[in-house]
Amino acid sequence: MEKRDQELIRKYLSTDPELKRCMEEHEKYERRLEEWNRRVYLPPEEEMERKKIQKLKLAGRDRIEAILAKYRSQGSRG
């Protein structure tokens, strides 16, 4: 993540509930994926769940990017 994005997150995290929710979900998914990635073998149902979590994490990341883009455009206008 770019430094500029990190600064925007720090600036708006406490005032934007959607950004806060997305960041919390993103971190939760990241922790879950790290747990699975440490394991040598995942049963098929856990592998499917891991793939589902990866997709949810990516969708959340896209939403975070959209929120940050909104703040970037506001900053360039004002």
PLY file of the C-alpha trace (Angstrom):
ply
format ascii 1.0
element vertex 78
property float x
property float y
property float z
element edge 77
property int vertex1
property int vertex2
end_header
0.00 0.00 0.00
1.30 3.42 -0.91
2.32 5.88 1.78
-0.35 8.30 0.54
-3.03 5.62 0.99
-1.79 4.81 4.49
-2.03 8.49 5.38
-5.59 8.69 4.04
-6.56 5.61 6.04
-5.10 7.08 9.23
-6.88 10.37 8.55
-10.35 8.97 7.84
-10.45 5.67 9.77
-12.01 7.22 12.87
-14.63 9.22 10.95
-15.63 6.85 8.13
-17.50 3.79 9.47
-17.43 2.00 6.10
-13.67 2.42 5.79
-13.23 1.17 9.35
-15.43 -1.88 8.70
-13.62 -2.70 5.47
-10.21 -2.39 7.11
-11.26 -4.60 10.04
-12.61 -7.25 7.67
-9.49 -7.05 5.52
-7.26 -7.60 8.56
-9.46 -10.46 9.79
-9.26 -12.19 6.41
-5.50 -11.61 6.27
-5.01 -13.29 9.66
-7.18 -16.22 8.62
-5.26 -16.69 5.37
-1.93 -16.52 7.21
-3.10 -19.34 9.49
-4.00 -21.50 6.51
-0.81 -20.65 4.64
1.28 -21.97 7.54
-0.26 -25.40 7.14
1.25 -27.95 4.80
-2.06 -29.55 3.86
-5.64 -28.33 3.83
-8.58 -30.70 3.46
-10.72 -29.92 0.40
-13.41 -28.11 2.40
-10.81 -25.86 4.07
-9.16 -25.22 0.71
-12.54 -24.10 -0.66
-13.03 -21.86 2.38
-9.53 -20.42 1.91
-10.34 -19.54 -1.70
-13.62 -17.96 -0.61
-11.79 -15.84 1.99
-9.23 -14.78 -0.63
-12.05 -13.54 -2.87
-13.73 -11.71 0.01
-10.41 -10.11 0.95
-9.85 -8.95 -2.64
-13.39 -7.57 -2.87
-12.83 -5.71 0.38
-9.54 -4.36 -0.90
-11.33 -3.10 -4.02
-13.88 -1.35 -1.80
-11.10 0.23 0.28
-9.47 1.46 -2.94
-12.78 2.99 -4.06
-13.18 4.79 -0.74
-9.61 6.08 -0.90
-10.14 7.22 -4.51
-13.10 9.27 -3.30
-10.92 10.96 -0.68
-8.10 11.50 -3.18
-10.46 13.27 -5.58
-11.85 15.42 -2.76
-8.31 16.38 -1.81
-7.38 17.38 -5.35
-10.46 19.59 -5.64
-10.15 21.40 -2.39
0 1
1 2
2 3
3 4
4 5
5 6
6 7
7 8
8 9
9 10
10 11
11 12
12 13
13 14
14 15
15 16
16 17
17 18
18 19
19 20
20 21
21 22
22 23
23 24
24 25
25 26
26 27
27 28
28 29
29 30
30 31
31 32
32 33
33 34
34 35
35 36
36 37
37 38
38 39
39 40
40 41
41 42
42 43
43 44
44 45
45 46
46 47
47 48
48 49
49 50
50 51
51 52
52 53
53 54
54 55
55 56
56 57
57 58
58 59
59 60
60 61
61 62
62 63
63 64
64 65
65 66
66 67
67 68
68 69
69 70
70 71
71 72
72 73
73 74
74 75
75 76
76 77
